[in-house]
Amino acid sequence: MKLKLDFDDLADDFFDNTRLMGIVAPVKNYQFCWQLNQLLRFDFRINNDIEIQLFKKQRHYYFSIFEYREPNSSLVHYLYNNQNDGEYLLPEFRHLDFLWLLKGDLVADDFLHDLIGAIKGIGAVQLVTELTNEKIKNKGHLIF
């Protein structure tokens, strides 16, 4: 008997009750996190344990993930770097510099819209948009 891993089910489970935003901000990831931490009073920290590694064109590409856990809540914010040395974590969104995933608790529309408005207040940010799961072709690349 041969067992087969169903990546669609895995992706559905991972993205259950999540919200995802795409951000265009042509700055270094640590600079962007610093700005978010200052403006929003968050505490984004790099989490090397959940770094995404992709193997393409006979090379390994590493995509850093910054993490912030809401105090007194199960909501966790993950900020993915979408680009590394000319390769993209989500190639279908080449124009995006960062992907922001909210996971672990239901995120109300009001909270998300307030968060989007606050992110737009950062000088380097050119665009913030919510991404729906249907638009993401390479969901598996975001799973850690």
C-alpha positions as YAML, in Angstrom:
chain: A
units: angstrom
residues:
- id: 1
  name: MET
  ca: [0.00, 0.00, 0.00]
- id: 2
  name: LYS
  ca: [1.42, 3.35, -1.05]
- id: 3
  name: LEU
  ca: [0.59, 6.41, 1.01]
- id: 4
  name: LYS
  ca: [0.22, 9.74, -0.74]
- id: 5
  name: LEU
  ca: [0.41, 13.12, 0.94]
- id: 6
  name: ASP
  ca: [-2.45, 15.36, -0.13]
- id: 7
  name: PHE
  ca: [-0.99, 18.86, -0.34]
- id: 8
  name: ASP
  ca: [-4.38, 20.39, -1.08]
- id: 9
  name: ASP
  ca: [-5.75, 19.15, 2.25]
- id: 10
  name: LEU
  ca: [-2.59, 20.28, 4.01]
- id: 11
  name: ALA
  ca: [-2.89, 23.75, 2.48]
- id: 12
  name: ASP
  ca: [-6.59, 23.95, 3.33]
- id: 13
  name: ASP
  ca: [-5.84, 23.07, 6.96]
- id: 14
  name: PHE
  ca: [-2.97, 25.57, 7.16]
- id: 15
  name: PHE
  ca: [-5.01, 28.41, 5.64]
- id: 16
  name: ASP
  ca: [-8.16, 27.70, 7.65]
- id: 17
  name: ASN
  ca: [-9.19, 30.95, 9.43]
- id: 18
  name: THR
  ca: [-6.31, 32.99, 8.04]
- id: 19
  name: ARG
  ca: [-6.08, 36.36, 6.33]
- id: 20
  name: LEU
  ca: [-3.28, 37.27, 3.92]
- id: 21
  name: MET
  ca: [-2.10, 40.66, 2.74]
- id: 22
  name: GLY
  ca: [0.37, 41.59, 0.03]
- id: 23
  name: ILE
  ca: [2.59, 44.62, 0.52]
- id: 24
  name: VAL
  ca: [4.73, 46.64, -1.87]
- id: 25
  name: ALA
  ca: [7.47, 48.34, 0.13]
- id: 26
  name: PRO
  ca: [10.90, 48.42, -1.55]
- id: 27
  name: VAL
  ca: [12.97, 48.34, 1.66]
- id: 28
  name: LYS
  ca: [14.97, 45.68, 3.48]
- id: 29
  name: ASN
  ca: [12.91, 43.28, 5.57]
- id: 30
  name: TYR
  ca: [14.54, 44.30, 8.86]
- id: 31
  name: GLN
  ca: [13.91, 47.99, 8.10]
- id: 32
  name: PHE
  ca: [10.27, 47.30, 7.34]
- id: 33
  name: CYS
  ca: [9.85, 45.29, 10.56]
- id: 34
  name: TRP
  ca: [11.48, 48.06, 12.56]
- id: 35
  name: GLN
  ca: [9.04, 50.58, 11.08]
- id: 36
  name: LEU
  ca: [6.09, 48.29, 11.84]
- id: 37
  name: ASN
  ca: [7.31, 47.76, 15.40]
- id: 38
  name: GLN
  ca: [7.68, 51.51, 15.94]
- id: 39
  name: LEU
  ca: [4.37, 52.56, 14.35]
- id: 40
  name: LEU
  ca: [2.10, 49.74, 15.46]
- id: 41
  name: ARG
  ca: [3.83, 48.84, 18.75]
- id: 42
  name: PHE
  ca: [4.32, 45.31, 17.48]
- id: 43
  name: ASP
  ca: [7.34, 43.17, 18.25]
- id: 44
  name: PHE
  ca: [8.19, 41.40, 14.99]
- id: 45
  name: ARG
  ca: [11.21, 39.13, 15.36]
- id: 46
  name: ILE
  ca: [12.85, 36.91, 12.80]
- id: 47
  name: ASN
  ca: [12.06, 33.23, 13.35]
- id: 48
  name: ASN
  ca: [14.77, 31.12, 11.70]
- id: 49
  name: ASP
  ca: [12.99, 27.91, 12.75]
- id: 50
  name: ILE
  ca: [10.21, 28.49, 10.22]
- id: 51
  name: GLU
  ca: [12.29, 29.96, 7.39]
- id: 52
  name: ILE
  ca: [11.07, 28.76, 3.98]
- id: 53
  name: GLN
  ca: [13.60, 27.00, 1.77]
- id: 54
  name: LEU
  ca: [12.94, 26.42, -1.94]
- id: 55
  name: PHE
  ca: [15.16, 24.56, -4.37]
- id: 56
  name: LYS
  ca: [15.06, 26.02, -7.87]
- id: 57
  name: LYS
  ca: [17.55, 26.08, -10.73]
- id: 58
  name: GLN
  ca: [20.00, 23.87, -8.81]
- id: 59
  name: ARG
  ca: [20.12, 26.41, -5.94]
- id: 60
  name: HIS
  ca: [18.62, 26.80, -2.50]
- id: 61
  name: TYR
  ca: [16.68, 30.00, -1.82]
- id: 62
  name: TYR
  ca: [15.81, 31.06, 1.71]
- id: 63
  name: PHE
  ca: [12.84, 33.26, 2.54]
- id: 64
  name: SER
  ca: [12.86, 34.77, 6.00]
- id: 65
  name: ILE
  ca: [9.75, 34.97, 8.16]
- id: 66
  name: PHE
  ca: [9.23, 37.47, 10.94]
- id: 67
  name: GLU
  ca: [6.76, 36.60, 13.67]
- id: 68
  name: TYR
  ca: [4.70, 38.58, 16.17]
- id: 69
  name: ARG
  ca: [2.34, 36.95, 18.68]
- id: 70
  name: GLU
  ca: [-0.52, 39.11, 19.96]
- id: 71
  name: PRO
  ca: [-0.46, 39.25, 23.76]
- id: 72
  name: ASN
  ca: [-3.45, 37.56, 25.44]
- id: 73
  name: SER
  ca: [-4.61, 36.13, 22.11]
- id: 74
  name: SER
  ca: [-3.92, 33.17, 19.87]
- id: 75
  name: LEU
  ca: [-3.48, 35.47, 16.86]
- id: 76
  name: VAL
  ca: [-0.02, 35.34, 15.29]
- id: 77
  name: HIS
  ca: [1.28, 37.65, 12.56]
- id: 78
  name: TYR
  ca: [3.78, 36.25, 10.05]
- id: 79
  name: LEU
  ca: [5.64, 38.54, 7.67]
- id: 80
  name: TYR
  ca: [7.22, 36.70, 4.74]
- id: 81
  name: ASN
  ca: [9.89, 38.12, 2.48]
- id: 82
  name: ASN
  ca: [8.58, 37.41, -1.05]
- id: 83
  name: GLN
  ca: [11.89, 37.81, -2.89]
- id: 84
  name: ASN
  ca: [15.37, 36.34, -2.57]
- id: 85
  name: ASP
  ca: [18.10, 36.86, -5.14]
- id: 86
  name: GLY
  ca: [15.72, 37.09, -8.10]
- id: 87
  name: GLU
  ca: [13.44, 34.22, -7.04]
- id: 88
  name: TYR
  ca: [9.97, 34.63, -5.55]
- id: 89
  name: LEU
  ca: [8.18, 32.75, -2.83]
- id: 90
  name: LEU
  ca: [4.92, 33.38, -4.71]
- id: 91
  name: PRO
  ca: [5.91, 33.91, -8.36]
- id: 92
  name: GLU
  ca: [2.34, 34.85, -9.25]
- id: 93
  name: PHE
  ca: [2.81, 37.97, -7.09]
- id: 94
  name: ARG
  ca: [6.20, 39.18, -8.30]
- id: 95
  name: HIS
  ca: [5.22, 42.79, -7.69]
- id: 96
  name: LEU
  ca: [4.81, 42.19, -3.93]
- id: 97
  name: ASP
  ca: [7.76, 42.61, -1.58]
- id: 98
  name: PHE
  ca: [6.12, 41.15, 1.54]
- id: 99
  name: LEU
  ca: [3.30, 38.79, 2.46]
- id: 100
  name: TRP
  ca: [1.57, 39.24, 5.82]
- id: 101
  name: LEU
  ca: [-0.32, 36.23, 7.16]
- id: 102
  name: LEU
  ca: [-2.62, 36.46, 10.19]
- id: 103
  name: LYS
  ca: [-3.27, 33.04, 11.69]
- id: 104
  name: GLY
  ca: [-4.52, 31.37, 14.85]
- id: 105
  name: ASP
  ca: [-7.70, 33.33, 15.55]
- id: 106
  name: LEU
  ca: [-10.57, 34.80, 13.58]
- id: 107
  name: VAL
  ca: [-9.65, 38.21, 12.17]
- id: 108
  name: ALA
  ca: [-12.56, 40.61, 11.89]
- id: 109
  name: ASP
  ca: [-12.91, 42.74, 8.76]
- id: 110
  name: ASP
  ca: [-12.74, 45.93, 10.85]
- id: 111
  name: PHE
  ca: [-9.46, 44.86, 12.45]
- id: 112
  name: LEU
  ca: [-7.96, 43.99, 9.05]
- id: 113
  name: HIS
  ca: [-9.05, 47.28, 7.47]
- id: 114
  name: ASP
  ca: [-7.63, 49.25, 10.42]
- id: 115
  name: LEU
  ca: [-4.37, 47.31, 10.10]
- id: 116
  name: ILE
  ca: [-4.20, 47.97, 6.34]
- id: 117
  name: GLY
  ca: [-4.76, 51.68, 6.99]
- id: 118
  name: ALA
  ca: [-1.98, 51.76, 9.57]
- id: 119
  name: ILE
  ca: [0.44, 49.94, 7.26]
- id: 120
  name: LYS
  ca: [-0.33, 52.42, 4.48]
- id: 121
  name: GLY
  ca: [0.84, 55.15, 6.88]
- id: 122
  name: ILE
  ca: [4.43, 53.93, 6.60]
- id: 123
  name: GLY
  ca: [6.36, 56.08, 4.15]
- id: 124
  name: ALA
  ca: [7.99, 53.23, 2.21]
- id: 125
  name: VAL
  ca: [4.69, 51.41, 1.63]
- id: 126
  name: GLN
  ca: [3.26, 51.84, -1.85]
- id: 127
  name: LEU
  ca: [0.47, 49.24, -1.76]
- id: 128
  name: VAL
  ca: [-1.34, 47.01, 0.71]
- id: 129
  name: THR
  ca: [-3.99, 44.60, -0.51]
- id: 130
  name: GLU
  ca: [-5.78, 41.57, 0.83]
- id: 131
  name: LEU
  ca: [-5.09, 38.37, -1.09]
- id: 132
  name: THR
  ca: [-7.74, 35.70, -1.32]
- id: 133
  name: ASN
  ca: [-6.80, 32.02, -1.18]
- id: 134
  name: GLU
  ca: [-8.27, 31.44, -4.64]
- id: 135
  name: LYS
  ca: [-5.68, 33.77, -6.22]
- id: 136
  name: ILE
  ca: [-2.70, 31.94, -4.72]
- id: 137
  name: LYS
  ca: [-1.34, 29.23, -6.99]
- id: 138
  name: ASN
  ca: [1.64, 28.22, -4.84]
- id: 139
  name: LYS
  ca: [0.01, 28.00, -1.40]
- id: 140
  name: GLY
  ca: [2.40, 25.24, -0.43]
- id: 141
  name: HIS
  ca: [5.31, 27.70, -0.49]
- id: 142
  name: LEU
  ca: [3.85, 29.53, 2.52]
- id: 143
  name: ILE
  ca: [3.45, 26.46, 4.71]
- id: 144
  name: PHE
  ca: [6.11, 26.03, 7.36]
...
